[in-house]
Amino acid sequence: MRSAPNPSRYMANPSANTERHASLALQTDSPPHTPPFEQPVRDFLEYCRLECGFAQATITAYGADLYDLQNWMIDHNVRSWPSLSLERIAEHIQWLHKSQKLIDSSVARHVATIRVFTRFLTVRGYVENDPAEKIVQPKVWRRLPNVLSQEQVEALLNAPDRSDPLGLRDVALLELLYASGLRASEIANLKERDIHWDMGAARVLGKGNKERVVPIGDAAMRALGEYINNARPRLLENRKHQRHVFLSRTGQPITRIVVWQIIKRQAKTAGLSDVHPHTLRHSFATHLLVGGADLRVVQELLGHSDIKTTELYTHIDRSRLKDVLTRFHPRA
């Protein structure tokens, strides 16, 4: 049995806060590989990091996918990238689906990785012809996360124990997630200097190191102020140099995984299930749209570069659609 892939071996400054599936891939050393395999992968991941500015999680996923391909190639006696053919790629994709039992969305991600990597190999001269040029990206139905009703949001926001410093932290975190639609990584990386109290807004560094300013809202500002003034100093203790807004019990910055854990715990207290950071992000966007917000405004708030992503991320309930039809259709 071949050991798990180790994408960090080819990556500069790998993130400590990757998803669980990526962290599992970092636990064991990969088998020895020949230089013809190694250098193109190194160059590709460096290109993604330095020239494309991709998020570390994206680069980690690319590395893991390419290790899967590379290990499969070695097992099937395909010893270099120029030897990788369209037929071999098709066999690998079939292996991912049937032998590895990957779901359709995971297979589609592998296909996307292979396509961009082989294009890179062609441009850089590692191969003469792109072996994946004729592979079509499979269409995948996207399962949108659940949307909380406003009553469920209220129950979640009221779940933490406000008499405890960590409870005040959780209230501020939940209020901010719902008020701004931040991602888990964005709120975990938020620093004191990013909060603009006079504007009622926060400066956020999102995917691809893209910066945006998001309004926070009065309720979230009050919860954030109460946490920073009354609870955060008690969590800091002797770590006065710490600039991250949200801290753990030991005064260390929380991670994106801890954000997930906080939401899961408080959702359970509120009697809710299947709630995670994207649930609040999706609820934020959906409630804005139902209230009449323009889709372009929601796109800006979420930090999406393509409006198609916003359209997939949000849904308008049937009552909203019926209302629009009744108001504007001449034959309604």
N, C-alpha and C positions, 0 to 999 in steps of 0.2 A: 504494500500500500504506500503510495507516494505521500510524503508529508505535506502539510498545508502550505499554501503559497505565502510568501513573505514580501509584499509589495514595498515595505519600508526599506528594503535593501537597496532599492534603486532610487529612493526619494530623498530629497534634501529637506531636513527639518520636518519629519512626519508629525502630524498633530497627535496630541495625547487624547483628544476628545473625539475620536471617530465613533461611528456606530458600532454596535456590538458585533455584527457579522464581520466588520473589517478588523476589529481588535482581535478576534479569534484567529484571523489570518496572520497576525503579527506574533503569535506565540511561539512558533517553531521555526527553525531554520529551513530554508528551502534547499533542495538538492543542488549539487554543483551543476552549473550550466556552462556551455561553451561561450566564448566571447561573441561569436556571431549572433547569439541570442541577446546577450546582455546589453551591449552598447546601444542598439536601436531603441530598446525600452528605456534606458537611461535618458537618451536624447529626447525621446517623445515626452516623457514625464516632466523633464526640465522645460521643454517647449510649452507644455500646458501650464506650468507654474509661472514661468518668467514672461513669456510672450502673450499668452492668452489670459493670464490672471485668474485661472480657474480656482474654485474653492478647494481646500485641502481634502474635503470629503470626496469631491469629484475625482481628484487625482488618485486618491486611495482606491476608489472603485475601479478606475481605469487600470491601475497596477494589478489589482486582484484578478480582473477579467483577463488581462494579458498573461498572467501566470497560469491561469487555468488553460488558456490556449497553448502556451509554451509547454507545459507539462504533458498535455494531450499529444502535442506534436512529437515530443521525445518518446512517449510510449508507443507511437505509431511510426517511429523511425523516420520522422521528418526533421532533419537536423539543422535547417537554416531557414531564414525568412524567405529567400528566393525560391525555396522548394515548396512553399505554401501555395497551393492552387485553389481555384474556386471549388473543385470537388472536395478537397480536404476541408475547406471551411464549412461546406455543407454537412460533411460527416461530423465535424466538431459540434455544429449547432444541433444536429440530431442527437448526438451523445449527451449534450446538456439537457435536452428535453426528455429523452427516454431513460438514460442511465442515471443522470444526476437528479432527475425529477424536479427540475426547476420550473417555476410557474412561468406563464407566458410573458409577463412583464420583465422578469429577470432575464429570460432568453433574449427579449428585445433589447435590453440594455447591453448584453454581451455583443449582439449584432452591431449595435451603434458603436461600441468601443472598437470592434474589429474594423469597421468601415473607416473610421477616422484614423486609426493607426495605420492601416495599409495605404491610405492616401498619403499619410506622412512619410511612410517608407518609400513611396514612389517619388514624391517631391524631393526627398533628401538623397535619392539615388541608391538606396539599399536594395531596391528591386526595380526591374525594368518596366513591368506592367502591374497595375493594381489588380490583385487577384479577387478583391471583393467589389470591384466596380459594378458588376451586374447583380449584386445582392440587393434586394429591395428590403427596406426597413419594414418589419411587420407592423400592421395596425393592431393596437392594443386598446381594448376598452378600459378607460380609466374609472376606477371606483372612487367616487368622491367621499370624503369623510363625512361623518354624521354632523348635522347642524343642531346646536342646542337652541331651544326656545328661550325667549327672554326670561321666562320664569325659571327655567333650569339654570341659566346663567346667574340669576340672583341667588339661587340655592348654592351654587358653587362658590360665589363670592362671599357668602355668609358662613361657609363651612369652617374656615380656620378659627382657632382659639385666639382672640385678640388680646388676651391677657398675657400671652407668651411672646417673647421676642421673635421666635421663629414663626409664630402665627401671624404677627404683624408683617413679617417679611413675605409670607405666603399671600396675604391679602394684597399687598402692594404688587407682587409679581402677577397675580391673577388679574387684578384690575388693569395693569399695564398691558398684559397680553391681549385682553379683550378690547381695551380702548384703542390700541394701536395696530393690532394684527401682526405683532413681531413674531419672528421665528424663535425657536428655543435657543439656538446658538447666538442670535442677536441680543436677546435679553440676558443671557449668561455673560456675554462680553461687554455689556453696558458699563460705562465708567461714570464717575461723578461729574467729570467735565462735560459729558455728553448731555446732561440735563440742563435745559435752558428754562429756568424758572420764570423769567419775565415774559417769555414767549409762550409758555405752556407747551413746550415741544421737546423732542429728544433727537439727537443726531445719531444715526444708526449706520453701522458698516455691515452691508448685506453680502449676498453672494457675489463672487467675483470682485470683492473689495469695492463694490459700488456703494457710495455714500448717499443717504437721503435723510431728510428731516421730516419727522412725523409728529403731528399734534397729539397731545396726550389726553386732554379733557380734564374737567374739574375734579370728577370723582377719583380718577387715577392719580392726579396731582396731590390731592389730599391724602390718599393712602400712602403714596410715595413719601410725602413730607413727614407723616407720622412715623413711618418705618425708619427713615434716615435720622430723624431727630431723637426718637425714643428707643428704638430697638437696635439699629446698626451699631451705635457706640458700644453697646453691651456685648455684641458679637465680635467686635474688633479686638477688645482687650488690649494686648500690647502690640498689635499689628497696625500701628497708626499710619504706616506707609501704604496700606492697601487702598487702591483707588476703585476697585470694582464695586458696583452698587450692591449687588446681591451676594451675600456671604453665607457660608455654612456655619454650623454650630461652633466650629473651631476657628472661625475667622478667615477661612480660605474662600476664594471665589468659587461659586457653584459652577458646575458643568452643565452641558445640555442634557446629559443623562439625569442629573439631579432635578432639572426642570421637569422632565418627564415624570420622575418619581413623585415630586411634589403634587403635580396635577392628578396623577393616579390616586394618591392618598386622599387628597381633599375631595376628589370626585366620589370616592367610596364613602367618605363621611357624609356627602350630600345625597347619597343614594343614587348616584349616576354611574353608568357603565360606558365603556368604550369612549373615554374622553382622553385626549392627549393634546399637545400644543397646537397641532394643526386643526383640531376641532375648534379651538378658540379662534384661530386665525380665519378659518372658514366661516365661523359664525359671525365674526366681525364684518367680513366682506358681505355676507348674505344679508345681514340686518341693515347694512348701509344701503344696499341695492333695493331691498324691500321698502326702505324709508324714502326712496326716490333719488339716491345718489347716482351721479353719472358714472358709467363704467370706466371711463378714462381716469376719473378721480380715484376710484378704487385701485386701478392699476398702479397709479403713482404711489398710493399709500402702501401697497403691498410690495413695491419695489420690483415689479415685473417689467422686463424689457420688451416683451411681446404681449400684446393684448389678448392673443389666443390663450395664453396661460391663465390670464385672469378669467376669461370666459369659462375655462374648465374648472377653475378654482371656486367659482361662485355659482350658485343656482338661485333662481327666483321662483318662489313657490307659486302654486296654481292660483291662489287668491290674488296675487299681484298681477299675473298674466290676465286673469279674468277682468280685473279692474282696468287694466290698460285697454283691453278689447272693448269694454263697455264705454269708456270715455272717448276713444278715438276712432273706432270703426264706424263708418256711416250706416251700416246695416245691422249693428249689434242690437 
